[in-house]
Amino acid sequence: MTHHRDRTQVAIIGGGPAGLLLSHILSENGIDSVVLEQRTKDYVLSRIRAGLLETGTVQLLRDYGLAERMDKNGKSKKGSWITRQSLPSHFIDTHKWTGKEMMVYGQTDITEDLYDAREKAGGNVINEATDVTLHDVTADAPYVTYVKDGQAHRLDCDYIAGCDGFHGVSRKTIPSDILRTYERAYPFGWLGIMAEVPPLPDLVYAYHERGFALASQRNRLLSRYYIQCPLTDSVMDWSDERFWEELLARFPKEVASEIVTGPSIEKSIAPLRSFVAEPMQYGHMFLAGDAAHIVPPTGAKGLNLAASDVFYLSRGLIEQIKSNRSSHLERYSELALRRVWSSENFSWRMTQMMHVFPEMNGFDAKIQQNSYELLLQNETQQRALAEEYVGLPFEELDALTLSAA
């Protein structure tokens, strides 16, 4: 088959937030890239994801001119509430303990902003690119082949960024004798609904003997709520009436009384998984975002980890391409994975503390309760939780890693 042949400096596989953000940052630094996305733009923008942004993510978006709509429509947060049945509630006070705030701004909105930015800059984002295959990633001249509108294409490049998610092709390019994966699947899912009703003023995580619940938000007239449910359930098992009844039962009465219910406009069940792939680089190919790691949403770290990956990867690529300095790019996997494992650890502990596990015995339940009670009583633990929740600084982890080398 004859291939139509093009060239770019960085081929980016995947047109979600990670891929688009990387493309934008590279463009702002004079580096050419092409983004290949299997799905249509409308499909990408229809994906509903969480949007609680760490301080570092917010600053990264501001640094690259992507924050105008976020600063206008997003909601700054000084922390979030944790509640536990029959015990006092706790406010994760990020402002008190760290002086930092977070931002509620939906991933769909971020993706829209990124598409707009790439279009205004004349960025090359190719949607509906199928049969994407990576070639010669360990050689000095890697390339990517794909099909668009029935025409075969070859894209020559210097580097490849695999931002194509958990099911993408990029991670599979790493040979099995080199790739190491670490995974934990959780024995429950999250049933989530979207409703056009005013949200609670703060995010609220709730533990109840019936299961976990979460009150989240998108904007002043759009709410997102979740409840823990068995993996065997389907959306058809949950009418709106049943969902609201169960949700309200899992929150303290003073919280439940403030929740406005209404018809759902979106409803889905998501399994929970912890997953990490190592290394995050192989030859001239680098993984970022869900292609390399998945976290349970309890810690609100998924999108933020994608942003920190892009921070480390873009810096390495910029230094290598513009200044022929390779130290950060060569250590990309090491730098990124330190932050990945910190977030995996935090997300796992939050999930352990806030959910009912089917295999829990009486001892496990008491330990879980005691973990929460220690949090209520101990300011050192409160500070540590706030620091992890608001997000560890990118540069501090970098300096720590480099100093240990």
DRENZASE-877768 format. One line per 3 residues: for each residue x, y, z of C-alpha. Coordinates in steps of 0.02 Angstrom, whole numbers, padded with zeros to 5 digits. Example, Ala and Ser with C-alpha at 12.3 -4.5 7.8 and 13.67 -1.06 7.14 Angstrom:
<rokols>
00615:-00225:00390  00684:-00053:00357
</rokols>
This chain:
<rokols>
00000:00000:00000  00065:00172:-00047  00077:00291:00100
00054:00478:00095  00208:00538:00188  00224:00683:00311
00348:00736:00444  00339:00816:00616  00453:00831:00765
00337:00746:00891  00197:00625:00844  00066:00624:00982
-00049:00473:00990  -00213:00519:01073  -00316:00679:01068
-00377:00685:01247  -00319:00813:01376  -00142:00741:01391
-00108:00738:01205  -00186:00908:01169  -00099:00991:01316
00070:00920:01264  00041:00980:01085  -00004:01154:01146
00148:01171:01260  00265:01111:01124  00188:01234:01001
00211:01377:01124  00396:01331:01125  00414:01323:00937
00407:01134:00919  00298:01054:00787  00183:00907:00827
00041:00809:00751  -00098:00735:00859  -00179:00574:00799
-00346:00532:00879  -00448:00378:00836  -00616:00454:00883
-00713:00603:00818  -00696:00770:00905  -00878:00759:00962
-00846:00589:01040  -00694:00651:01134  -00792:00800:01200
-00938:00688:01253  -00832:00591:01378  -00885:00639:01555
-00741:00644:01678  -00703:00722:01846  -00633:00896:01855
-00554:00934:02025  -00389:01016:01980  -00236:01023:02091
-00143:01186:02116  -00003:01128:02001  -00124:01086:01860
-00211:01254:01877  -00044:01345:01870  00013:01246:01718
-00146:01295:01624  -00121:01476:01673  00062:01475:01622
00014:01425:01446  -00135:01540:01419  -00269:01407:01443
-00356:01474:01598  -00470:01613:01537  -00630:01510:01540
-00573:01409:01690  -00544:01566:01793  -00714:01633:01737
-00822:01477:01757  -00722:01364:01874  -00748:01364:02060
-00600:01385:02177  -00604:01264:02324  -00516:01278:02492
-00546:01095:02529  -00675:00955:02534  -00778:00866:02667
-00763:00686:02725  -00908:00613:02824  -00922:00447:02913
-01079:00370:02982  -01103:00408:03169  -00941:00510:03179
-00903:00696:03159  -00864:00759:02985  -00690:00818:02935
-00645:00960:02816  -00487:00930:02715  -00431:01109:02737
-00302:01132:02599  -00300:01321:02622  -00264:01310:02808
-00127:01179:02797  -00045:01223:02631  -00103:01398:02585
-00163:01326:02419  -00332:01300:02339  -00401:01183:02207
-00517:01215:02060  -00677:01128:02008  -00678:01132:01818
-00737:00987:01711  -00621:00885:01602  -00740:00910:01456
-00719:01098:01476  -00529:01080:01480  -00533:00975:01322
-00642:01105:01235  -00519:01240:01286  -00374:01138:01219
-00460:01103:01052  -00498:01289:01035  -00317:01334:01073
-00248:01210:00947  -00369:01269:00813  -00326:01452:00842
-00141:01411:00830  -00164:01308:00672  -00115:01149:00763
-00126:00986:00670  -00253:00874:00759  -00310:00729:00651
-00469:00646:00714  -00533:00478:00651  -00356:00414:00622
-00372:00224:00623  -00251:00077:00617  -00119:00179:00706
00045:00082:00718  00211:00135:00793  00372:00085:00704
00558:00086:00746  00532:00172:00914  00707:00124:00972
00790:00191:00813  00841:00370:00774  00702:00386:00646
00538:00320:00718  00378:00338:00621  00192:00308:00636
00072:00238:00506  -00115:00265:00507  -00267:00271:00394
-00374:00425:00369  -00526:00426:00253  -00466:00266:00171
-00294:00338:00132  -00137:00263:00209  -00018:00387:00290
00157:00381:00359  00212:00511:00486  00400:00523:00511
00455:00601:00675  00593:00619:00803  00490:00568:00955
00323:00485:00992  00211:00527:01140  00087:00391:01185
-00062:00482:01260  -00192:00359:01196  -00264:00293:01358
-00271:00124:01442  -00330:00030:01287  -00217:00120:01163
-00078:00050:01055  00069:00145:01130  00097:00043:01288
00082:-00118:01189  00233:-00063:01086  00347:-00096:01236
00406:-00278:01230  00333:-00391:01363  00505:-00435:01432
00535:-00250:01468  00363:-00188:01518  00311:-00216:01699
00133:-00185:01755  00059:-00172:01929  -00128:-00182:01954
-00264:-00193:02084  -00447:-00212:02035  -00577:-00161:02163
-00731:-00269:02197  -00856:-00129:02164  -00895:00012:02044
-00957:00191:02050  -01131:00227:01985  -01132:00409:01933
-01267:00525:01872  -01268:00701:01805  -01416:00812:01845
-01458:00992:01802  -01482:01044:01982  -01380:01162:02095
-01237:01067:02178  -01185:01071:02360  -01064:01213:02399
-00922:01089:02433  -00871:00916:02377  -00925:00788:02506
-00856:00610:02522  -00965:00495:02628  -00934:00327:02709
-01089:00228:02758  -01119:00046:02798  -01223:00039:02637
-01072:00099:02538  -00977:00253:02481  -01058:00410:02409
-00990:00571:02334  -01068:00740:02300  -00972:00828:02163
-01008:00974:02047  -00980:01040:01871  -01049:01216:01879
-01180:01314:01976  -01323:01224:01888  -01246:01053:01854
-01214:00919:01985  -01123:00753:01982  -01162:00620:02112
-01092:00445:02139  -01130:00293:02244  -01033:00131:02268
-01121:-00016:02186  -01085:-00199:02146  -00994:-00233:01983
-01136:-00349:01935  -01259:-00203:01928  -01306:-00117:01767
-01374:00058:01736  -01543:-00022:01698  -01551:-00081:01879
-01551:00098:01941  -01697:00212:01910  -01673:00394:01956
-01790:00369:02104  -01690:00222:02171  -01526:00315:02148
-01581:00471:02242  -01655:00368:02383  -01493:00272:02405
-01383:00426:02389  -01479:00524:02522  -01473:00376:02641
-01282:00375:02636  -01255:00558:02684  -01280:00633:02857
-01452:00709:02874  -01385:00887:02876  -01300:00855:02708
-01442:00755:02630  -01566:00892:02670  -01467:01013:02560
-01461:00901:02406  -01574:00952:02263  -01634:00803:02162
-01695:00797:01982  -01698:00696:01821  -01530:00626:01768
-01457:00681:01601  -01317:00552:01605  -01294:00391:01702
-01151:00266:01699  -01059:00135:01802  -00869:00137:01808
-00760:-00001:01883  -00617:00053:01996  -00438:00004:01960
-00261:00048:02013  -00136:00019:01873  00043:00071:01836
00155:00026:01688  00344:00040:01700  00445:00107:01617
00354:00256:01543  00481:00272:01404  00551:00152:01276
00675:00216:01149  00601:00373:01072  00425:00333:01133
00355:00405:01296  00192:00364:01386  00085:00494:01471
-00084:00493:01559  -00196:00341:01562  -00082:00249:01441
00037:00228:01587  -00071:00230:01742  -00248:00224:01811
-00301:00280:01985  -00468:00253:02073  -00562:00419:02065
-00575:00433:02255  -00418:00541:02262  -00461:00650:02110
-00288:00618:02037  -00316:00550:01860  -00321:00711:01760
-00192:00791:01874  -00070:00649:01845  -00091:00672:01658
-00047:00856:01680  00109:00817:01782  00164:00688:01652
00147:00822:01518  00245:00944:01625  00393:00824:01640
00383:00762:01460  00365:00932:01378  00512:01000:01477
00621:00854:01425  00572:00867:01242  00596:01056:01237
00769:01045:01315  00821:00902:01200  00755:00977:01038
00802:01158:01067  00960:01146:01171  01021:00966:01146
01011:00939:01335  00954:00762:01372  00958:00743:01562
00772:00772:01594  00711:00674:01443  00821:00525:01484
00750:00524:01661  00570:00560:01612  00505:00391:01670
00594:00403:01837  00533:00581:01871  00354:00547:01818
00340:00381:01909  00390:00456:02076  00236:00567:02068
00130:00427:01994  00164:00310:02140  00133:00449:02267
-00037:00478:02189  -00073:00291:02176  -00032:00275:02361
-00145:00420:02410  -00289:00361:02300  -00276:00183:02368
-00280:00245:02549  -00429:00358:02516  -00520:00214:02432
-00480:00097:02577  -00544:00222:02705  -00705:00271:02617
-00776:00110:02543  -00860:-00047:02607  -00760:-00196:02545
-00858:-00360:02527  -00717:-00462:02606  -00701:-00351:02761
-00714:-00438:02928  -00742:-00360:03099  -00557:-00326:03124
-00541:-00239:02955  -00693:-00131:02994  -00620:-00076:03160
-00453:-00031:03082  -00542:00069:02947  -00642:00163:03078
-00487:00194:03182  -00397:00269:03032  -00535:00397:03018
-00537:00431:03206  -00349:00462:03204  -00375:00588:03065
-00504:00680:03171  -00386:00688:03320  -00214:00715:03244
-00164:00879:03161  -00009:00800:03085  -00118:00678:02989
-00237:00819:02940  -00092:00919:02868  -00023:00768:02775
-00193:00728:02699  -00215:00909:02643  -00042:00915:02565
-00073:00756:02465  -00249:00806:02416  -00200:00978:02349
-00058:00898:02251  00128:00881:02278  00229:01014:02184
00307:00955:02021  00476:01036:02052  00500:00972:02230
00485:00792:02171  00605:00831:02029  00735:00905:02147
00717:00759:02268  00747:00633:02129  00894:00724:02054
00978:00749:02223  00967:00563:02259  01053:00518:02096
</rokols>
